[in-house]
Amino acid sequence: MNPITYAAHFAYHLLRRRSLPAALIEMAREQRAWSKK
């Protein structure tokens, strides 16, 4: 996953969750899901 996609994705989660820790948790969850594929 390239940094631009990652950053855009993170911004999306940040806007949706309205909190930094929650956005980081969401990203970590997705990372785990992707690495399992």
Z-matrix of the N, CA and C atoms (Angstrom, degrees):
N
C 1 1.472
C 2 1.528 1 109.13
N 3 1.312 2 116.52 1 126.63
C 4 1.460 3 118.31 2 -176.64
C 5 1.535 4 112.23 3 -80.73
N 6 1.333 5 117.16 4 156.49
C 7 1.474 6 121.97 5 -174.43
C 8 1.524 7 114.07 6 -57.25
N 9 1.340 8 116.17 7 -34.57
C 10 1.469 9 119.09 8 -178.38
C 11 1.526 10 110.82 9 -67.54
N 12 1.316 11 115.94 10 -45.16
C 13 1.465 12 120.83 11 176.76
C 14 1.521 13 109.61 12 -60.74
N 15 1.325 14 115.20 13 -43.94
C 16 1.464 15 121.52 14 -179.33
C 17 1.525 16 110.64 15 -59.49
N 18 1.331 17 115.48 16 -47.47
C 19 1.464 18 120.78 17 -178.81
C 20 1.528 19 111.45 18 -64.01
N 21 1.335 20 115.72 19 -42.15
C 22 1.460 21 120.09 20 179.70
C 23 1.520 22 110.26 21 -63.62
N 24 1.317 23 115.49 22 -41.94
C 25 1.456 24 122.11 23 179.37
C 26 1.519 25 110.60 24 -62.98
N 27 1.341 26 114.70 25 -43.52
C 28 1.451 27 120.22 26 179.66
C 29 1.525 28 110.94 27 -63.00
N 30 1.341 29 115.70 28 -43.21
C 31 1.470 30 120.47 29 179.00
C 32 1.528 31 110.20 30 -60.51
N 33 1.336 32 115.25 31 -39.88
C 34 1.466 33 120.56 32 178.88
C 35 1.528 34 110.49 33 -60.89
N 36 1.331 35 116.91 34 -48.35
C 37 1.464 36 120.74 35 179.22
C 38 1.514 37 111.30 36 -63.51
N 39 1.329 38 115.64 37 -38.89
C 40 1.457 39 120.45 38 -179.45
C 41 1.528 40 110.54 39 -62.81
N 42 1.330 41 116.56 40 -43.54
C 43 1.465 42 120.83 41 178.80
C 44 1.527 43 111.07 42 -66.64
N 45 1.330 44 115.76 43 -38.91
C 46 1.456 45 119.98 44 -177.46
C 47 1.525 46 111.47 45 -70.48
N 48 1.326 47 115.86 46 -42.02
C 49 1.458 48 120.88 47 -175.53
C 50 1.527 49 112.99 48 -87.60
N 51 1.339 50 115.63 49 -25.84
C 52 1.467 51 121.60 50 -178.56
C 53 1.527 52 112.47 51 63.33
N 54 1.335 53 117.37 52 20.01
C 55 1.466 54 119.17 53 174.37
C 56 1.523 55 110.42 54 -151.62
N 57 1.326 56 115.67 55 138.67
C 58 1.465 57 121.52 56 -175.00
C 59 1.532 58 113.01 57 -63.40
N 60 1.337 59 119.57 58 -50.36
C 61 1.469 60 118.69 59 -179.42
C 62 1.522 61 113.33 60 -58.61
N 63 1.331 62 116.56 61 -41.47
C 64 1.461 63 120.28 62 -179.93
C 65 1.524 64 110.83 63 -63.56
N 66 1.324 65 116.17 64 -40.14
C 67 1.463 66 120.52 65 178.72
C 68 1.531 67 110.31 66 -64.35
N 69 1.329 68 116.89 67 -41.32
C 70 1.466 69 121.02 68 178.76
C 71 1.529 70 110.84 69 -63.68
N 72 1.332 71 116.67 70 -40.18
C 73 1.464 72 121.18 71 178.27
C 74 1.522 73 110.33 72 -63.78
N 75 1.332 74 116.50 73 -43.53
C 76 1.470 75 121.21 74 178.25
C 77 1.529 76 110.36 75 -59.26
N 78 1.339 77 116.36 76 -44.86
C 79 1.461 78 120.97 77 -179.49
C 80 1.523 79 110.41 78 -62.87
N 81 1.320 80 116.79 79 -43.61
C 82 1.464 81 120.96 80 179.89
C 83 1.524 82 110.82 81 -61.50
N 84 1.341 83 116.23 82 -40.76
C 85 1.466 84 121.14 83 177.65
C 86 1.520 85 111.11 84 -60.68
N 87 1.325 86 116.18 85 -45.08
C 88 1.465 87 120.39 86 179.98
C 89 1.521 88 111.50 87 -65.65
N 90 1.335 89 116.25 88 -40.25
C 91 1.466 90 120.48 89 178.14
C 92 1.520 91 110.11 90 -57.25
N 93 1.336 92 116.61 91 -44.18
C 94 1.466 93 120.97 92 179.12
C 95 1.513 94 111.06 93 -63.72
N 96 1.326 95 116.22 94 -42.06
C 97 1.469 96 120.68 95 179.95
C 98 1.525 97 110.53 96 -62.85
N 99 1.343 98 116.80 97 -40.77
C 100 1.468 99 120.70 98 -179.09
C 101 1.521 100 111.85 99 -69.58
N 102 1.345 101 116.44 100 -39.10
C 103 1.464 102 119.51 101 -177.09
C 104 1.529 103 111.21 102 -68.84
N 105 1.335 104 116.98 103 -21.86
C 106 1.473 105 121.24 104 178.08
C 107 1.526 106 111.70 105 -75.54
N 108 1.334 107 116.42 106 -26.87
C 109 1.473 108 121.22 107 -177.86
C 110 1.522 109 111.79 108 -64.15
